[in-house]
Amino acid sequence: MRPYKTADLPVEVVFDTAGNYFINEGDVIKSGTWQLQREGGSYFGLVTTPGNLWFHGRIFFCGNEVLFNNSYIDGWDNVFVRK
């Protein structure tokens, strides 16, 4: 089993309905565009421009959390909590 840890810095992400995203990693703000795409079967993922390390894999929602699940192909999983 893979050990999990929290991000080294506070990370905040905003997705707007116009297809833009904003990532605040401490003092660094990054932005780009996003759109949904099929990730095989009935799963969805995001295509982002520019690419980033946070939003890879299938998307799962549970309560106030969203999981970007990339471990099924030996990548990282990233979980965000809605505030």
C-alpha positions as a Markdown table, in Angstrom:
| # | Residue | x | y | z |
|---|---|---|---|---|
| 1 | Met | 0.0 | 0.0 | 0.0 |
| 2 | Arg | 1.2 | 3.5 | -0.9 |
| 3 | Pro | 1.8 | 5.9 | 2.0 |
| 4 | Tyr | -0.2 | 9.1 | 1.8 |
| 5 | Lys | 0.7 | 12.5 | 3.0 |
| 6 | Thr | -0.7 | 16.0 | 2.9 |
| 7 | Ala | 0.7 | 18.7 | 0.6 |
| 8 | Asp | 3.9 | 20.4 | 1.8 |
| 9 | Leu | 2.2 | 23.8 | 1.3 |
| 10 | Pro | -1.4 | 24.9 | 1.6 |
| 11 | Val | -3.0 | 24.3 | -1.8 |
| 12 | Glu | -6.3 | 26.0 | -2.9 |
| 13 | Val | -8.0 | 25.3 | -6.2 |
| 14 | Val | -10.8 | 27.1 | -7.9 |
| 15 | Phe | -12.7 | 25.8 | -11.0 |
| 16 | Asp | -15.0 | 28.3 | -12.6 |
| 17 | Thr | -17.9 | 27.6 | -14.9 |
| 18 | Ala | -16.1 | 29.3 | -17.8 |
| 19 | Gly | -13.5 | 26.5 | -17.9 |
| 20 | Asn | -10.7 | 28.2 | -16.0 |
| 21 | Tyr | -8.8 | 26.9 | -13.0 |
| 22 | Phe | -6.6 | 28.7 | -10.4 |
| 23 | Ile | -4.2 | 27.0 | -8.1 |
| 24 | Asn | -2.8 | 28.8 | -5.1 |
| 25 | Glu | 0.3 | 27.0 | -3.8 |
| 26 | Gly | 1.6 | 29.1 | -1.0 |
| 27 | Asp | 2.9 | 32.3 | -2.7 |
| 28 | Val | 2.6 | 30.9 | -6.2 |
| 29 | Ile | -0.6 | 31.2 | -8.3 |
| 30 | Lys | -1.0 | 29.2 | -11.4 |
| 31 | Ser | -3.9 | 29.2 | -13.9 |
| 32 | Gly | -5.2 | 27.6 | -17.0 |
| 33 | Thr | -8.2 | 26.0 | -18.6 |
| 34 | Trp | -10.0 | 22.7 | -18.0 |
| 35 | Gln | -12.5 | 20.5 | -19.7 |
| 36 | Leu | -14.0 | 17.1 | -18.9 |
| 37 | Gln | -13.0 | 14.0 | -20.9 |
| 38 | Arg | -13.9 | 10.3 | -20.7 |
| 39 | Glu | -11.4 | 8.2 | -18.8 |
| 40 | Gly | -12.6 | 4.8 | -20.0 |
| 41 | Gly | -15.9 | 3.3 | -19.1 |
| 42 | Ser | -18.1 | 5.6 | -17.1 |
| 43 | Tyr | -15.3 | 7.6 | -15.5 |
| 44 | Phe | -14.3 | 11.2 | -16.2 |
| 45 | Gly | -11.1 | 13.1 | -15.9 |
| 46 | Leu | -9.8 | 16.6 | -16.7 |
| 47 | Val | -7.8 | 17.9 | -19.6 |
| 48 | Thr | -5.9 | 21.0 | -18.5 |
| 49 | Thr | -3.9 | 23.6 | -20.4 |
| 50 | Pro | -1.2 | 23.9 | -19.3 |
| 51 | Gly | -0.9 | 20.5 | -17.8 |
| 52 | Asn | -0.2 | 20.2 | -14.0 |
| 53 | Leu | 0.5 | 17.6 | -11.4 |
| 54 | Trp | -2.7 | 18.0 | -9.4 |
| 55 | Phe | -5.6 | 16.9 | -11.7 |
| 56 | His | -4.5 | 13.6 | -13.2 |
| 57 | Gly | -6.7 | 10.5 | -13.3 |
| 58 | Arg | -10.3 | 9.6 | -12.8 |
| 59 | Ile | -12.5 | 12.0 | -10.7 |
| 60 | Phe | -14.5 | 10.7 | -7.7 |
| 61 | Phe | -16.7 | 12.8 | -5.4 |
| 62 | Cys | -17.6 | 11.9 | -1.9 |
| 63 | Gly | -19.3 | 14.4 | 0.4 |
| 64 | Asn | -17.1 | 17.5 | 0.4 |
| 65 | Glu | -14.1 | 15.8 | -1.1 |
| 66 | Val | -12.9 | 15.3 | -4.7 |
| 67 | Leu | -10.3 | 12.6 | -5.5 |
| 68 | Phe | -8.2 | 12.7 | -8.7 |
| 69 | Asn | -7.4 | 9.0 | -8.9 |
| 70 | Asn | -4.3 | 8.2 | -10.9 |
| 71 | Ser | -2.9 | 5.3 | -8.8 |
| 72 | Tyr | -4.7 | 2.7 | -11.0 |
| 73 | Ile | -1.9 | 3.4 | -13.6 |
| 74 | Asp | 0.8 | 3.8 | -10.9 |
| 75 | Gly | 0.4 | 7.6 | -10.6 |
| 76 | Trp | -0.4 | 9.8 | -7.6 |
| 77 | Asp | -3.8 | 10.3 | -6.0 |
| 78 | Asn | -4.8 | 13.9 | -5.0 |
| 79 | Val | -7.7 | 14.7 | -2.7 |
| 80 | Phe | -9.1 | 18.1 | -2.2 |
| 81 | Val | -11.6 | 19.2 | 0.5 |
| 82 | Arg | -14.3 | 21.7 | -0.4 |
| 83 | Lys | -14.4 | 24.8 | 1.9 |
